[in-house]
Amino acid sequence: MIRERIIEKADDMMLSPQFSRPTDGHLKALPKSEVETSRHAAKMETMQIRMIDLNLFRVFDAMFQYRSVRKASQVLSVTPSAVSHALSRLRQSIGDELFVPSESGMRPTSRALEFAPAVREGLEKFELALNGKKATPVESRRTFRIAATDYACMVLLPSLVKRLARSAPKVDLRVFSCNRIGIVQQFENRKADLVIGSFNELPSTMRRSRLLREDEVIAVRSGHPLTCGKLTQERLNEFPQLVVDLGGGEQNDSDAPCKIEGADRRAPLDRALGEFQKEKINFVGRSAVSVPSFTALAPFLQLSNMLAMLPRRLAMWVAANAPLSLLEPPTPSVAVDIEMLWDQSADEDRGLQWLMKQLAESVGDVG
């Protein structure tokens, strides 16, 4: 982080002299008729750049990451009024509102979304240049925003965090629920850098990469009647099922999990089970109880004879921390792809591409 202290004043924010030196430039030769116009334009552009306090971009970057004046002020160790004053000055210099109030916080304008990546990259390069180092994702100070399902939080991300703690301690992650957001909107507002889950069709502006393929096992309490004797389809049908409904049942479409236009709102694996039911394959018995997340399963299973179809790796984690037994289904289980998504505009984001590589490699630690 650039260690230039922001000093709150009524009319200015101080800037270290090392950031205020003019930079020499060279113009390509132009036809004589265009020389005067070009000189005038270059002069006006140079004057505009010189008039902008570069510390203001630190404020902009903090606001872009946290979408809150209060949180930005805490990160920068200044008062909220100093952040507001800095934003006002930057708005005047840029000629744009940059951030406008919304229900979810301060929403960046399209102009802010355009140059936010360049501001972040520039700040990182300043910091590393002052330290005499070449800019690398490993040594950069950056916060990545990841939208993830329960499955990803419980199975995949802990291994990534362990890896980053060793190799890139300056990198921070802000993980939030993928259950109740609109993915397209989150990418457009740059509120999410990466999304992890299982998806069907996607808009053409999104990129996808498979992390792993997951199948299912049956989870029941220890001592459950199904743990004795041969497991058959008929015996499975005798017991009610506990299901995970990430869509929240009767919620409206705006609350759909990882919402994509036309997507099914149920958890991916439950959706796959639904496809079996459409083919009139009675895979399991009645769905007696639905819960909103995988973390809620264990207590229900321990205190009843219900069963749950769970992703294998997640089931192994749950069974290691609760008295549950795992059973292989009597017929081939449903397999789904767990993927990471990103917006095509991030294809040239070296930092995000590096993080995705780290995530893909960390999957090997999961097993």
N, C-alpha and C positions, 0 to 999 in steps of 0.2 A: 504494500500500500504506500502511496506517495506520502511521505511524512512532512507535509507542509501544513502547518497549523492554520486553521481558519479562525480569523479574529473577528468577532462580531463588532460591527460599528453601525452607526445610524445611516451612513451614506456610502460605505464601501466595505469590501473584504480584501485584506492585504494579500499580496502575491509575492513570493520570493523572487529576487532579481534574476535568479538562474532560469526562470521560466519566462522572463520578459525581454530577452535579447531578440533583436530582429533577425530574421533569417534571409540570407541572400537567395535570389532566384534567377532563373534565366528564361527568357522568352524566345520562342522560335521565330525566326525572321518571317515577317508578313509583307504582303503587298503594300506599297506606299500609301494607298488610299485607306488602309485599315490600321495603320500604325498608331495614329493619334487616338482612335477609338479604343484600341487594345490597351494602350498605356493608361488611359483614363480608367478602364474597367479593372486593370490589375492594381492600380493605385487605390481604388475604392475598396477592393477585396482585401488588400493588405491592411488598410486602415481598419476595416471591420474586424479582422482576426486579431490585430494588435489591441483593439479596445476591449476584447473579451477576457475577463479574468479566468484563467484556466482552472482555478479552484472551484469555479461554478460548476464545472463538469464533474467534479467529485460529488457535489450535491445532486446533480442530475443522475449520476450513476446509482447513488444510494436510493434516491426516490424511485428509480426504475426497478430496482431489485425488491424494494419493500412496499412500494405503493402507499406510503404513509409518511406524513411530515414528522410525526412523533418518533416512529421507528428510525427514520433517516437521521434525525437529530441525535438519537442515542448512539447510532453507529459512528457518527462523525464527532461525537462529544461536543456538540454545540447545542444552543437552545432552539426550540421549534421556531421562534421568531427569526433566528439567523437563517434557518433553512428557507422559510417563507420569503425573507428578504432576498436571499440568493436566487431563488426561483424567479422572483419578480424581475431582477436584473437580467437573468438569462433569457426570460421571455421577451424582454425589450430588445435584447441583442439579436435573438434568433428571429423575432417577429412571429412567434407562435405561442399558443397557450401551453404546449408541452404536456401538461397534466390537467385533467378536469375531474371534478368530483363525480363519483358513481356509488352505487350500492355496495360494491366490493372494494372500495378504496379509491385512490387517485388513479384514474385510467389514463394511460399515455395516449397522446394524439398520434395520428398517422405520421406526422413529421418526427415526433419523438421515436416512434418505432423504427423509422428509417435510419437514423444515425446512432441509435443506442449501441449496436454492436461495435461500431467504429470508436465510440467513446470508451467502451470497456477495453477494447484492444489497445487504444492509445494510452489509457491510464496504466495498463499492465506494462507496456513498453517503456513508459516514463520511469516506473519503479525499477524495472530491471536495468534500464540504462544508467540510472543513478547508482545502482549497485555494481555496475560494470559487468553485467551478465547478458547473455543472449536470451531473448524471450522463449520460454518453453512452457507448455501446459503444466508440467510437473511442478514448476516453481512459481506459477502464477497464483495470485490470490483471486479466487472467483467463487461465486455461489451459483450452483446449478439447481434448477427447479424441476423436480420429477413428480409427475402424477402417476400413482401406482395403486394397484388393487391390493387387497389383503394378502393375496398369494405372494405377490412380489415383495411386499414388506416383510413377510415372515420367512420366505424361502430364498429370495435372490439378493436383496439389498444388504443384508448383514455381511455377506462375503465381500461385496463391493466396498463397504465402509471399512472393513478390516484391511483390504488391500490399499485403499487411499490413505489410511492412517500411517501406513509404512512409506508409501512412495510419494504422496502429495499431501502433506499435512496442512497446507494452506487452502486446499480446496474444501468448500463447504457444500452440503446438500440440504435443500429444503424439500422434503417429501410431503405431499399432501394427497388426500383421498382422490382416487380416480372414479369414485362411485357416483358423484353428483356434479359433474362438470361437463361442459360441451367442449370436446377436444378441439374442434376447428376454431372455435372462438378463443380458446386458451392459446393456441399457436399464433393466431392473428394478433393477439394482444401481447405476445411474448411473455405470457405469464407462466408458461410451461416450456421447458427446453426439450423434455423427453417424456414419453408416456410408455408405461409397461403394462401389458395385459394380453388379452386374446381378442381378435377382431375379425370381422368378415370383410366386406367390401369397404374401401377407403377412397376418399377424394383423391384426384390426381396430384394434388399439391403435397401429399404426404408420402414419406418414405417409410419402409418397414424392413425389419431384419429379424429373422427367427433366432431366439436365444436357446430354446430347447423344446422338445416335444414331451408332453405329459400325459400319462394314462391314469386310470383310477383304481382304487381299492375300496373295500367296504370296511367301515369303522364301526365297532360295537363296543359296549362295555366289557370289561373282563368278567368271565363267567356267564356271558350271554348264551342262551340256548343254541345259537348258531355256531358257537365255537366247538360244539361236540357233534360228531357224526358228519356225514357227507353233506356238503353244501349244494343244494339244488335250487332251481328257479322256483319250484313250488314252495320250498321252505322260506325263501326270501319274501315271497308274496304274503306270508303270514304275519309279517311285522311292518309296522308303519315306518315311514321314512322321514328323516329330518333333512331339510334342504336349505341351501343358502340362496337367498334372493337379493342380489345386490341392487336390484331395481326398486326395492321397497314396495313390491306388491302393487297397490292401487295408486301409486304416485303418478303425477302427470308427466308428460314427455320431457318437460324442462328439467326434471330431476333424474332422468335416466342415467344409468351408469356409463361413464365414458362415452357420452352421447355422440353418436354419429347418425346422420340422417338415414333412416331406414333400418337401423340396427335393432336386433332383438334386445330387450332390456334385462333379460335374466343373466345370471352368471354364466360364463362361457360353457363350463362343464354341464351345468344344469340345462343350458340350451341344447347341448349335444344330446343329452338324455331325452329332451323333448322330441328331437328328431327321431329317436328310436320309437317313441310312443306314436308318432305320426305314421310309422310303418307298422303299427299294431303289434309291436314287440313289447310285451309286458315285462319290462326288465326288473322293476322293483315294485313294491306294494304302494299303498296309499301314502301321499305326502301329507302327513298329519300336522307338522309344524314347520314354519319357515322362519329363518333368522336373517338379520341383515349383514352378517359378516362371519367369516370362518372362525374368528376368535371366540365366538359364542357357542360353538358346537359342543365342546368337551363336557360342560356341566349337564347339558340336556342328555347326552349319551350315557353319562355315568349313572344317572338316576332313573333310567327308563330302559325299555327293550327296543327303542327305536334304533334304526341303522342309518348311516350316512355314506353316500358315495363321495369320496374325497380325492383330490389330486394326490398321487402317490407320495411325492416328496413332502407335501404339506402334512399328509396323514402321518408320515414317519416322525415328523417334528412334534405333532400333537401327541402321538402315542408315547414319545419319549418323555413327555412332561405330564401325562395323565394316565390313569389305569384303564387303557383301552387296548383292544385287540384288533389286528388288521387281517382281513380275509381276502383271498383272491376271488373275484367274481366267477361264477360258473360258466359264463360266456365271455367272449372277448370284450374288453372294456373300451370305452370311447377314448380316443387320443386327440388332443388339441395342441396347437402351436402357441407357445408363450412368446410374444414378440415385443420389440421396442419400436416405437414410432417417433418420427421427428419431421419437422416441416422442411420442404425442399430448399427454403431460403437459408437453412443452416448447413447446406452441403459444404460450404467453404469455411465454416466455423471450426478452426483447428482445435479449439478447446473442447467443443462438444464432440467432435469426431474422436478425440483422444479418450474422452470419458466413455463413449460407447464401446471403444476397444477394450477399455478396462472392465466394463460390465460384461462383455462377451467372454473375456478370459476368466473372470471371476466365477462364471457359471460352472466352469470345470471344477471349482472347489466345492460346489454343492453336491456333485455326484449324480 
